[in-house]
Amino acid sequence: MSMRFSILTLGDNYANLRSHEQFYHEVLDEAEYAEELGYEGFWVGEHHFQASQRVFPSPQMLLAAISQRTTRLRLGIGVSVLPVNDPVRLAEDMAALDLLSHGRVCFGAGRGYQPHEFAGFHIPMDTAKARFWECLDIIHGLWTQEQFSYTGQYYRCEDTALLPRPIQQPCPPIWVAAASPGSAEEIAKRGYAFCAAPFASSPSPQEIAAQLDRYRQTFRAAGHGQPSDDLPHVFWTHLADTTEQALDEAGAGMKRKLGSSTKVWAKPGTGGGYEAFAKVGQFLATATIEQLDALSIFGDPARCLDKVKTYHAAGIRHLLVMFDWGGMPKEKIFHSMELFARHVMPHFRDETAGVSVNAPPATAQ
């Protein structure tokens, strides 16, 4: 009944509650505590500019600091917004982080969904999907080939030899974000593992199971062999001593979080494959705590254990749990992390010893 547990932070902070400087250092403490409690990994998301209400524009910088305060945690990018990054420079940064961390990097990649981020980098949002796959092709090629050349519609490189190269061979493990219907199948055709936020792509356990089945069938049919079971799924998480307290605290945090963040998501009519995500944003902007509870892991430890068992039964083998969102104070975040680690994680630990991270994508083999 094995399952991996990692923590994801998206840099969700509010300067009226604590300074961004203070929050940065609290997250460093959070990563250290995560390692102490036995979490497998610590993932950091990427967002840009004031409108996002998120303060981590460069996950690799924060993870470089975390790499020097931890020894075991897998260090994940969750996820890099590829179309607003230079793929060669990003490949270099990840290789350097792999050296600093002695080979602990996990690379999650996505195309982004917030119009103001694309506008800030002067990138047309309707080109995001094509740019994304070109960027990922370049990063993967630079990591796995001694010299790499590429000519695409938006990016090119000629006889580029990366220095330094990552420790992990043939490359650090790669996950691609699946946030729209059909995304998991497209990722499978290309031979990559996927990560998902079920509230966006598959809100019920039944839909999660169906998406996983489609992904596995498509992966095999495309000739990539047996897919990894290390497919991280993201959940808002908050535990307290009683379910009533957990829901009260989560409700206040969600009101603050979603009242601001969903205003800058892609809107209906954006085009470029964002229609489904726009509908999710509209729903979340006005969702009640009861509706959000159905998509999250909130409650006392026993209630949360039951929820995780349900997701395990649906086929999930790696949970990315988010604790530091909605302005939650540090003491409540740490208490929630501890309750989850002490009372939920041990029930899924019987087979985890010695389990390795997911294999590199089939395209690397």
C-alpha atoms as a printed R data frame, in Angstrom:
    type eleno elety resid chain resno       x      y       z
1   ATOM     1    CA   MET     A     1   0.000  0.000   0.000
2   ATOM     2    CA   SER     A     2   2.920  2.297  -0.749
3   ATOM     3    CA   MET     A     3   2.617  5.988  -1.510
4   ATOM     4    CA   ARG     A     4   5.113  8.825  -1.772
5   ATOM     5    CA   PHE     A     5   4.484 12.143  -0.036
6   ATOM     6    CA   SER     A     6   6.094 15.416  -1.058
7   ATOM     7    CA   ILE     A     7   5.317 19.025  -0.215
8   ATOM     8    CA   LEU     A     8   4.576 21.699  -2.815
9   ATOM     9    CA   THR     A     9   4.765 25.423  -2.182
10  ATOM    10    CA   LEU     A    10   3.635 27.988  -4.746
11  ATOM    11    CA   GLY     A    11   4.918 31.047  -2.881
12  ATOM    12    CA   ASP     A    12   1.443 32.105  -1.801
13  ATOM    13    CA   ASN     A    13   2.111 35.064   0.510
14  ATOM    14    CA   TYR     A    14   0.481 38.333   1.588
15  ATOM    15    CA   ALA     A    15   2.737 41.205   2.655
16  ATOM    16    CA   ASN     A    16   0.133 42.552   5.102
17  ATOM    17    CA   LEU     A    17   0.444 39.306   7.097
18  ATOM    18    CA   ARG     A    18   4.224 38.793   6.912
19  ATOM    19    CA   SER     A    19   6.950 40.270   4.751
20  ATOM    20    CA   HIS     A    20   8.081 38.371   1.687
21  ATOM    21    CA   GLU     A    21  11.560 38.207   3.232
22  ATOM    22    CA   GLN     A    22  10.122 36.539   6.325
23  ATOM    23    CA   PHE     A    23   8.105 34.127   4.198
24  ATOM    24    CA   TYR     A    24  11.191 33.089   2.206
25  ATOM    25    CA   HIS     A    25  12.988 32.126   5.377
26  ATOM    26    CA   GLU     A    26   9.917 30.381   6.791
27  ATOM    27    CA   VAL     A    27   9.831 28.227   3.653
28  ATOM    28    CA   LEU     A    28  13.489 27.312   4.174
29  ATOM    29    CA   ASP     A    29  12.508 26.205   7.687
30  ATOM    30    CA   GLU     A    30   9.525 24.345   6.221
31  ATOM    31    CA   ALA     A    31  11.808 22.355   3.911
32  ATOM    32    CA   GLU     A    32  14.122 21.440   6.784
33  ATOM    33    CA   TYR     A    33  11.141 20.332   8.878
34  ATOM    34    CA   ALA     A    34   9.762 18.338   5.927
35  ATOM    35    CA   GLU     A    35  12.988 16.345   5.780
36  ATOM    36    CA   GLU     A    36  12.904 15.804   9.547
37  ATOM    37    CA   LEU     A    37   9.323 14.520   9.355
38  ATOM    38    CA   GLY     A    38  10.083 12.061   6.536
39  ATOM    39    CA   TYR     A    39   8.542 13.669   3.460
40  ATOM    40    CA   GLU     A    40  10.192 12.463   0.255
41  ATOM    41    CA   GLY     A    41  10.448 15.744  -1.596
42  ATOM    42    CA   PHE     A    42   9.958 19.487  -1.532
43  ATOM    43    CA   TRP     A    43   8.666 21.155  -4.698
44  ATOM    44    CA   VAL     A    44   8.564 24.862  -5.514
45  ATOM    45    CA   GLY     A    45   6.346 26.478  -8.147
46  ATOM    46    CA   GLU     A    46   7.066 29.403 -10.459
47  ATOM    47    CA   HIS     A    47   4.907 32.523 -10.811
48  ATOM    48    CA   HIS     A    48   5.606 36.105 -11.776
49  ATOM    49    CA   PHE     A    49   4.636 39.674 -10.926
50  ATOM    50    CA   GLN     A    50   2.410 41.289  -8.326
51  ATOM    51    CA   ALA     A    51  -0.881 40.140  -9.833
52  ATOM    52    CA   SER     A    52  -0.053 36.500  -9.140
53  ATOM    53    CA   GLN     A    53   0.150 37.086  -5.348
54  ATOM    54    CA   ARG     A    54   2.974 34.526  -5.403
55  ATOM    55    CA   VAL     A    55   6.560 35.371  -4.641
56  ATOM    56    CA   PHE     A    56   8.721 32.638  -6.186
57  ATOM    57    CA   PRO     A    57   9.671 33.754  -9.720
58  ATOM    58    CA   SER     A    58  12.778 31.519  -9.682
59  ATOM    59    CA   PRO     A    59  12.197 28.154  -7.969
60  ATOM    60    CA   GLN     A    60  15.740 27.057  -8.705
61  ATOM    61    CA   MET     A    61  17.144 29.855  -6.529
62  ATOM    62    CA   LEU     A    62  15.062 28.841  -3.529
63  ATOM    63    CA   LEU     A    63  15.853 25.169  -4.095
64  ATOM    64    CA   ALA     A    64  19.570 25.974  -4.265
65  ATOM    65    CA   ALA     A    65  19.289 27.404  -0.746
66  ATOM    66    CA   ILE     A    66  17.236 24.404   0.398
67  ATOM    67    CA   SER     A    67  19.838 22.050  -1.072
68  ATOM    68    CA   GLN     A    68  22.357 23.380   1.439
69  ATOM    69    CA   ARG     A    69  20.048 22.887   4.427
70  ATOM    70    CA   THR     A    70  18.918 19.344   3.579
71  ATOM    71    CA   THR     A    71  20.585 16.085   2.583
72  ATOM    72    CA   ARG     A    72  17.826 13.704   1.508
73  ATOM    73    CA   LEU     A    73  14.806 15.621   0.158
74  ATOM    74    CA   ARG     A    74  14.152 15.386  -3.562
75  ATOM    75    CA   LEU     A    75  14.101 18.979  -4.842
76  ATOM    76    CA   GLY     A    76  11.322 19.540  -7.354
77  ATOM    77    CA   ILE     A    77  10.328 22.347  -9.694
78  ATOM    78    CA   GLY     A    78   6.559 22.345  -9.557
79  ATOM    79    CA   VAL     A    79   6.369 23.602 -12.265
80  ATOM    80    CA   SER     A    80   8.621 25.748 -14.431
81  ATOM    81    CA   VAL     A    81   6.604 27.923 -16.845
82  ATOM    82    CA   LEU     A    82   8.649 27.038 -19.910
83  ATOM    83    CA   PRO     A    83   7.326 29.570 -22.453
84  ATOM    84    CA   VAL     A    84   8.561 32.527 -20.349
85  ATOM    85    CA   ASN     A    85  12.007 30.989 -19.810
86  ATOM    86    CA   ASP     A    86  15.047 30.588 -22.026
87  ATOM    87    CA   PRO     A    87  15.400 26.796 -22.388
88  ATOM    88    CA   VAL     A    88  19.199 26.787 -22.620
89  ATOM    89    CA   ARG     A    89  19.615 28.886 -19.490
90  ATOM    90    CA   LEU     A    90  17.034 26.810 -17.636
91  ATOM    91    CA   ALA     A    91  18.827 23.587 -18.602
92  ATOM    92    CA   GLU     A    92  22.032 25.113 -17.203
93  ATOM    93    CA   ASP     A    93  20.344 26.175 -13.957
94  ATOM    94    CA   MET     A    94  18.869 22.722 -13.371
95  ATOM    95    CA   ALA     A    95  22.197 21.052 -14.084
96  ATOM    96    CA   ALA     A    96  23.914 23.356 -11.580
97  ATOM    97    CA   LEU     A    97  21.196 22.600  -8.993
98  ATOM    98    CA   ASP     A    98  21.708 18.883  -9.566
99  ATOM    99    CA   LEU     A    99  25.390 19.315  -8.697
100 ATOM   100    CA   LEU     A   100  24.675 21.460  -5.642
101 ATOM   101    CA   SER     A   101  22.180 18.903  -4.341
102 ATOM   102    CA   HIS     A   102  24.250 15.791  -5.196
103 ATOM   103    CA   GLY     A   103  21.683 14.604  -7.734
104 ATOM   104    CA   ARG     A   104  18.334 15.373  -6.085
105 ATOM   105    CA   VAL     A   105  16.621 17.445  -8.796
106 ATOM   106    CA   CYS     A   106  13.113 16.656 -10.091
107 ATOM   107    CA   PHE     A   107  11.984 18.792 -13.026
108 ATOM   108    CA   GLY     A   108   8.304 19.621 -13.489
109 ATOM   109    CA   ALA     A   109   7.329 21.646 -16.540
110 ATOM   110    CA   GLY     A   110   4.135 23.424 -17.604
111 ATOM   111    CA   ARG     A   111   2.957 25.961 -20.154
112 ATOM   112    CA   GLY     A   112   1.421 28.465 -17.711
113 ATOM   113    CA   TYR     A   113  -2.101 29.835 -17.476
114 ATOM   114    CA   GLN     A   114  -1.916 33.438 -16.226
115 ATOM   115    CA   PRO     A   115  -2.176 36.093 -18.957
116 ATOM   116    CA   HIS     A   116  -0.278 38.763 -17.016
117 ATOM   117    CA   GLU     A   117   2.795 36.510 -16.877
118 ATOM   118    CA   PHE     A   118   2.885 36.161 -20.650
119 ATOM   119    CA   ALA     A   119   2.267 39.874 -21.106
120 ATOM   120    CA   GLY     A   120   5.110 40.712 -18.733
121 ATOM   121    CA   PHE     A   121   7.540 38.726 -20.861
122 ATOM   122    CA   HIS     A   122   6.006 39.868 -24.175
123 ATOM   123    CA   ILE     A   123   5.030 36.313 -25.119
124 ATOM   124    CA   PRO     A   124   1.729 35.826 -27.026
125 ATOM   125    CA   MET     A   125  -0.310 33.444 -24.898
126 ATOM   126    CA   ASP     A   126  -1.720 31.628 -27.918
127 ATOM   127    CA   THR     A   127   1.807 30.421 -28.721
128 ATOM   128    CA   ALA     A   128   2.329 28.883 -25.263
129 ATOM   129    CA   LYS     A   129   1.664 25.267 -26.180
130 ATOM   130    CA   ALA     A   130   4.006 25.201 -29.172
131 ATOM   131    CA   ARG     A   131   6.691 27.073 -27.234
132 ATOM   132    CA   PHE     A   132   6.340 24.672 -24.340
133 ATOM   133    CA   TRP     A   133   7.108 21.540 -26.339
134 ATOM   134    CA   GLU     A   134   9.980 23.215 -28.152
135 ATOM   135    CA   CYS     A   135  11.492 24.315 -24.830
136 ATOM   136    CA   LEU     A   136  11.153 20.853 -23.338
137 ATOM   137    CA   ASP     A   137  12.711 19.239 -26.424
138 ATOM   138    CA   ILE     A   138  15.708 21.547 -26.080
139 ATOM   139    CA   ILE     A   139  16.151 21.001 -22.331
140 ATOM   140    CA   HIS     A   140  15.902 17.245 -22.741
141 ATOM   141    CA   GLY     A   141  18.290 17.269 -25.706
142 ATOM   142    CA   LEU     A   142  20.882 19.377 -23.914
143 ATOM   143    CA   TRP     A   143  20.798 17.042 -20.899
144 ATOM   144    CA   THR     A   144  21.079 13.806 -22.881
145 ATOM   145    CA   GLN     A   145  23.360 14.652 -25.828
146 ATOM   146    CA   GLU     A   146  26.990 15.727 -25.765
147 ATOM   147    CA   GLN     A   147  26.282 18.306 -28.465
148 ATOM   148    CA   PHE     A   148  22.784 19.362 -29.377
149 ATOM   149    CA   SER     A   149  21.257 21.342 -32.205
150 ATOM   150    CA   TYR     A   150  17.623 22.338 -32.631
151 ATOM   151    CA   THR     A   151  15.656 24.492 -35.025
152 ATOM   152    CA   GLY     A   152  12.043 25.166 -34.129
153 ATOM   153    CA   GLN     A   153   9.423 27.803 -34.860
154 ATOM   154    CA   TYR     A   154  10.364 29.835 -31.770
155 ATOM   155    CA   TYR     A   155  13.720 28.555 -30.495
156 ATOM   156    CA   ARG     A   156  16.996 27.316 -31.890
157 ATOM   157    CA   CYS     A   157  20.427 26.254 -30.735
158 ATOM   158    CA   GLU     A   158  23.472 25.083 -32.696
159 ATOM   159    CA   ASP     A   159  26.057 22.528 -31.564
160 ATOM   160    CA   THR     A   160  25.523 23.464 -27.928
161 ATOM   161    CA   ALA     A   161  27.435 21.448 -25.325
162 ATOM   162    CA   LEU     A   162  26.031 21.950 -21.831
163 ATOM   163    CA   LEU     A   163  28.498 22.596 -19.008
164 ATOM   164    CA   PRO     A   164  28.127 21.452 -16.311
165 ATOM   165    CA   ARG     A   165  26.033 18.402 -17.032
166 ATOM   166    CA   PRO     A   166  23.540 16.970 -14.521
167 ATOM   167    CA   ILE     A   167  24.681 14.218 -12.179
168 ATOM   168    CA   GLN     A   168  21.559 12.121 -12.820
169 ATOM   169    CA   GLN     A   169  21.855 10.074 -15.987
170 ATOM   170    CA   PRO     A   170  20.641 10.142 -18.619
171 ATOM   171    CA   CYS     A   171  18.922 13.201 -17.120
172 ATOM   172    CA   PRO     A   172  16.966 14.387 -14.074
173 ATOM   173    CA   PRO     A   173  13.443 12.940 -14.001
174 ATOM   174    CA   ILE     A   174  10.883 15.029 -15.881
175 ATOM   175    CA   TRP     A   175   7.162 15.519 -15.276
176 ATOM   176    CA   VAL     A   176   4.779 17.496 -17.476
177 ATOM   177    CA   ALA     A   177   1.748 19.248 -15.959
178 ATOM   178    CA   ALA     A   178  -1.616 17.924 -17.150
179 ATOM   179    CA   ALA     A   179  -4.248 20.548 -16.397
180 ATOM   180    CA   SER     A   180  -6.691 20.170 -19.299
181 ATOM   181    CA   PRO     A   181  -8.722 17.279 -20.725
182 ATOM   182    CA   GLY     A   182  -6.539 15.214 -23.037
183 ATOM   183    CA   SER     A   183  -3.266 16.581 -21.675
184 ATOM   184    CA   ALA     A   184  -2.279 13.340 -19.950
185 ATOM   185    CA   GLU     A   185  -2.747 11.413 -23.182
186 ATOM   186    CA   GLU     A   186  -0.639 13.889 -25.162
187 ATOM   187    CA   ILE     A   187   2.087 13.638 -22.529
188 ATOM   188    CA   ALA     A   188   1.919  9.830 -22.725
189 ATOM   189    CA   LYS     A   189   2.354  9.872 -26.507
190 ATOM   190    CA   ARG     A   190   5.577 11.828 -26.052
191 ATOM   191    CA   GLY     A   191   6.883  9.390 -23.446
192 ATOM   192    CA   TYR     A   192   6.878 11.617 -20.378
193 ATOM   193    CA   ALA     A   193   5.454 11.221 -16.905
194 ATOM   194    CA   PHE     A   194   2.730 13.656 -15.868
195 ATOM   195    CA   CYS     A   195   1.766 15.562 -12.746
196 ATOM   196    CA   ALA     A   196  -1.724 16.869 -12.112
197 ATOM   197    CA   ALA     A   197  -3.849 19.122  -9.951
198 ATOM   198    CA   PRO     A   198  -7.067 17.095  -9.760
199 ATOM   199    CA   PHE     A   199  -9.165 20.174  -8.939
200 ATOM   200    CA   ALA     A   200  -8.387 21.329 -12.484
201 ATOM   201    CA   SER     A   201  -8.283 18.145 -14.533
202 ATOM   202    CA   SER     A   202 -10.022 15.291 -12.693
203 ATOM   203    CA   PRO     A   203 -11.919 16.421  -9.589
204 ATOM   204    CA   SER     A   204 -13.330 13.087  -8.392
205 ATOM   205    CA   PRO     A   205 -11.515  9.855  -7.498
206 ATOM   206    CA   GLN     A   206 -13.362  8.163 -10.359
207 ATOM   207    CA   GLU     A   207 -12.096 10.765 -12.831
208 ATOM   208    CA   ILE     A   208  -8.578 10.432 -11.447
209 ATOM   209    CA   ALA     A   209  -8.681  6.670 -11.982
210 ATOM   210    CA   ALA     A   210 -10.004  7.115 -15.525
211 ATOM   211    CA   GLN     A   211  -7.292  9.644 -16.394
212 ATOM   212    CA   LEU     A   212  -4.592  7.327 -15.052
213 ATOM   213    CA   ASP     A   213  -5.983  4.434 -17.108
214 ATOM   214    CA   ARG     A   214  -6.059  6.517 -20.294
215 ATOM   215    CA   TYR     A   215  -2.525  7.716 -19.668
216 ATOM   216    CA   ARG     A   216  -1.152  4.194 -19.126
217 ATOM   217    CA   GLN     A   217  -2.934  2.768 -22.152
218 ATOM   218    CA   THR     A   218  -1.723  5.603 -24.371
219 ATOM   219    CA   PHE     A   219   1.844  5.353 -23.034
220 ATOM   220    CA   ARG     A   220   2.038  1.643 -23.838
221 ATOM   221    CA   ALA     A   221   0.313  2.020 -27.206
222 ATOM   222    CA   ALA     A   222   2.862  4.663 -28.196
223 ATOM   223    CA   GLY     A   223   5.635  2.108 -27.681
224 ATOM   224    CA   HIS     A   224   7.212  3.581 -24.559
225 ATOM   225    CA   GLY     A   225   6.943  0.417 -22.475
226 ATOM   226    CA   GLN     A   226   5.678  0.337 -18.911
227 ATOM   227    CA   PRO     A   227   4.825  3.794 -17.499
228 ATOM   228    CA   SER     A   228   6.032  4.915 -14.100
229 ATOM   229    CA   ASP     A   229   3.593  4.924 -11.203
230 ATOM   230    CA   ASP     A   230   5.293  8.072  -9.855
231 ATOM   231    CA   LEU     A   231   2.721 10.535 -11.185
232 ATOM   232    CA   PRO     A   232   2.385 13.338  -8.595
233 ATOM   233    CA   HIS     A   233  -1.098 14.661  -7.819
234 ATOM   234    CA   VAL     A   234  -1.478 18.000  -6.022
235 ATOM   235    CA   PHE     A   235  -3.938 18.687  -3.197
236 ATOM   236    CA   TRP     A   236  -4.586 21.649  -0.930
237 ATOM   237    CA   THR     A   237  -4.058 20.185   2.524
238 ATOM   238    CA   HIS     A   238  -4.757 21.365   6.052
239 ATOM   239    CA   LEU     A   239  -4.967 19.329   9.237
240 ATOM   240    CA   ALA     A   240  -5.907 20.427  12.744
241 ATOM   241    CA   ASP     A   241  -6.783 18.658  15.973
242 ATOM   242    CA   THR     A   242 -10.478 18.690  15.037
243 ATOM   243    CA   THR     A   243 -12.197 18.709  11.658
244 ATOM   244    CA   GLU     A   244 -14.247 21.737  12.653
245 ATOM   245    CA   GLN     A   245 -11.083 23.720  13.358
246 ATOM   246    CA   ALA     A   246  -9.430 22.517  10.152
247 ATOM   247    CA   LEU     A   247 -12.397 23.559   8.013
248 ATOM   248    CA   ASP     A   248 -12.681 26.947   9.728
249 ATOM   249    CA   GLU     A   249  -8.987 27.672   9.138
250 ATOM   250    CA   ALA     A   250  -9.052 26.303   5.593
251 ATOM   251    CA   GLY     A   251 -12.160 28.316   4.784
252 ATOM   252    CA   ALA     A   252 -10.505 31.570   5.839
253 ATOM   253    CA   GLY     A   253  -7.355 30.723   3.901
254 ATOM   254    CA   MET     A   254  -9.227 29.714   0.768
255 ATOM   255    CA   LYS     A   255 -11.311 32.890   0.821
256 ATOM   256    CA   ARG     A   256  -8.133 34.957   0.885
257 ATOM   257    CA   LYS     A   257  -6.311 32.803  -1.654
258 ATOM   258    CA   LEU     A   258  -8.931 32.243  -4.317
259 ATOM   259    CA   GLY     A   259 -10.455 35.703  -3.994
260 ATOM   260    CA   SER     A   260  -7.203 37.148  -5.333
261 ATOM   261    CA   SER     A   261  -5.473 34.495  -7.430
262 ATOM   262    CA   THR     A   262  -8.342 33.370  -9.663
263 ATOM   263    CA   LYS     A   263  -8.875 36.952 -10.856
264 ATOM   264    CA   VAL     A   264  -5.742 36.684 -12.987
265 ATOM   265    CA   TRP     A   265  -6.308 33.210 -14.435
266 ATOM   266    CA   ALA     A   266  -7.087 32.739 -18.109
267 ATOM   267    CA   LYS     A   267 -10.613 33.946 -18.863
268 ATOM   268    CA   PRO     A   268 -13.215 32.324 -21.135
269 ATOM   269    CA   GLY     A   269 -12.419 33.099 -24.756
270 ATOM   270    CA   THR     A   270  -8.653 33.264 -24.168
271 ATOM   271    CA   GLY     A   271  -8.080 30.555 -26.773
272 ATOM   272    CA   GLY     A   272  -4.949 28.480 -27.158
273 ATOM   273    CA   GLY     A   273  -6.391 25.504 -25.274
274 ATOM   274    CA   TYR     A   274  -7.286 27.370 -22.069
275 ATOM   275    CA   GLU     A   275 -11.072 26.983 -22.224
276 ATOM   276    CA   ALA     A   276 -11.291 24.217 -19.614
277 ATOM   277    CA   PHE     A   277  -8.925 26.014 -17.254
278 ATOM   278    CA   ALA     A   278 -10.949 29.221 -17.554
279 ATOM   279    CA   LYS     A   279 -14.056 27.363 -16.425
280 ATOM   280    CA   VAL     A   280 -12.186 25.962 -13.421
281 ATOM   281    CA   GLY     A   281 -11.069 29.477 -12.484
282 ATOM   282    CA   GLN     A   282 -14.654 30.737 -12.608
283 ATOM   283    CA   PHE     A   283 -15.791 27.890 -10.360
284 ATOM   284    CA   LEU     A   284 -13.001 28.330  -7.806
285 ATOM   285    CA   ALA     A   285 -13.529 32.091  -7.545
286 ATOM   286    CA   THR     A   286 -16.942 31.561  -5.932
287 ATOM   287    CA   ALA     A   287 -16.658 28.013  -4.526
288 ATOM   288    CA   THR     A   288 -17.868 27.350  -0.986
289 ATOM   289    CA   ILE     A   289 -15.699 25.637   1.604
290 ATOM   290    CA   GLU     A   290 -17.935 22.568   1.192
291 ATOM   291    CA   GLN     A   291 -17.170 22.457  -2.532
292 ATOM   292    CA   LEU     A   292 -13.455 23.028  -1.935
293 ATOM   293    CA   ASP     A   293 -13.379 20.398   0.804
294 ATOM   294    CA   ALA     A   294 -14.445 17.793  -1.745
295 ATOM   295    CA   LEU     A   295 -11.328 18.638  -3.808
296 ATOM   296    CA   SER     A   296  -8.880 18.856  -0.909
297 ATOM   297    CA   ILE     A   297  -7.460 17.054   2.121
298 ATOM   298    CA   PHE     A   298  -8.913 18.974   5.078
299 ATOM   299    CA   GLY     A   299  -9.804 17.706   8.538
300 ATOM   300    CA   ASP     A   300  -8.491 15.921  11.587
301 ATOM   301    CA   PRO     A   301  -5.922 13.148  10.999
302 ATOM   302    CA   ALA     A   302  -8.483 10.328  10.827
303 ATOM   303    CA   ARG     A   303 -10.619 12.143   8.259
304 ATOM   304    CA   CYS     A   304  -7.557 12.974   6.154
305 ATOM   305    CA   LEU     A   305  -6.334  9.386   6.314
306 ATOM   306    CA   ASP     A   306  -9.667  8.244   4.897
307 ATOM   307    CA   LYS     A   307  -9.352 10.764   2.059
308 ATOM   308    CA   VAL     A   308  -5.830  9.643   1.208
309 ATOM   309    CA   LYS     A   309  -6.958  6.000   1.213
310 ATOM   310    CA   THR     A   310  -9.631  6.964  -1.326
311 ATOM   311    CA   TYR     A   311  -7.032  8.582  -3.590
312 ATOM   312    CA   HIS     A   312  -4.741  5.589  -3.184
313 ATOM   313    CA   ALA     A   313  -7.600  3.316  -4.261
314 ATOM   314    CA   ALA     A   314  -8.019  5.513  -7.352
315 ATOM   315    CA   GLY     A   315  -4.425  4.728  -8.328
316 ATOM   316    CA   ILE     A   316  -2.428  7.681  -6.995
317 ATOM   317    CA   ARG     A   317   1.019  6.710  -5.713
318 ATOM   318    CA   HIS     A   318   2.561 10.147  -5.139
319 ATOM   319    CA   LEU     A   319   0.803 12.996  -3.323
320 ATOM   320    CA   LEU     A   320   2.051 16.579  -3.507
321 ATOM   321    CA   VAL     A   321   0.468 18.191  -0.461
322 ATOM   322    CA   MET     A   322   0.275 21.994  -0.122
323 ATOM   323    CA   PHE     A   323   0.317 23.449   3.405
324 ATOM   324    CA   ASP     A   324   1.488 27.081   3.145
325 ATOM   325    CA   TRP     A   325  -1.326 28.769   1.240
326 ATOM   326    CA   GLY     A   326  -3.921 31.429   2.001
327 ATOM   327    CA   GLY     A   327  -1.796 33.292   4.526
328 ATOM   328    CA   MET     A   328  -1.751 30.340   6.934
329 ATOM   329    CA   PRO     A   329   0.545 31.230   9.862
330 ATOM   330    CA   LYS     A   330   3.772 29.267  10.321
331 ATOM   331    CA   GLU     A   331   2.707 27.529  13.516
332 ATOM   332    CA   LYS     A   332  -0.465 26.176  11.884
333 ATOM   333    CA   ILE     A   333   1.472 25.077   8.769
334 ATOM   334    CA   PHE     A   334   4.013 23.178  10.848
335 ATOM   335    CA   HIS     A   335   1.343 21.594  13.053
336 ATOM   336    CA   SER     A   336  -0.536 20.471   9.940
337 ATOM   337    CA   MET     A   337   2.667 19.021   8.433
338 ATOM   338    CA   GLU     A   338   3.367 17.139  11.655
339 ATOM   339    CA   LEU     A   339  -0.146 15.709  12.018
340 ATOM   340    CA   PHE     A   340  -0.034 14.471   8.418
341 ATOM   341    CA   ALA     A   341   3.432 12.943   8.832
342 ATOM   342    CA   ARG     A   342   2.663 11.286  12.171
343 ATOM   343    CA   HIS     A   343  -0.846 10.012  11.550
344 ATOM   344    CA   VAL     A   344  -1.336  9.626   7.779
345 ATOM   345    CA   MET     A   345   1.992  8.825   6.106
346 ATOM   346    CA   PRO     A   346   2.892  5.753   8.228
347 ATOM   347    CA   HIS     A   347  -0.153  3.882   6.874
348 ATOM   348    CA   PHE     A   348   1.392  3.938   3.386
349 ATOM   349    CA   ARG     A   349   5.010  3.262   4.264
350 ATOM   350    CA   ASP     A   350   5.131 -0.533   4.245
351 ATOM   351    CA   GLU     A   351   6.642 -0.767   0.755
352 ATOM   352    CA   THR     A   352   8.311  2.622   0.319
353 ATOM   353    CA   ALA     A   353  11.772  1.713   1.583
354 ATOM   354    CA   GLY     A   354  14.137  1.521  -1.337
355 ATOM   355    CA   VAL     A   355  11.629  2.785  -3.900
356 ATOM   356    CA   SER     A   356  13.437  4.935  -6.426
357 ATOM   357    CA   VAL     A   357  12.133  8.038  -8.146
358 ATOM   358    CA   ASN     A   358  10.455  7.648 -11.492
359 ATOM   359    CA   ALA     A   359  12.549  6.483 -14.424
360 ATOM   360    CA   PRO     A   360  13.656  9.077 -16.971
361 ATOM   361    CA   PRO     A   361  11.180  9.654 -19.804
362 ATOM   362    CA   ALA     A   362  11.099  7.058 -22.511
363 ATOM   363    CA   THR     A   363  12.381  9.629 -24.983
364 ATOM   364    CA   ALA     A   364  15.651  9.660 -23.018
365 ATOM   365    CA   GLN     A   365  16.230  5.942 -23.398
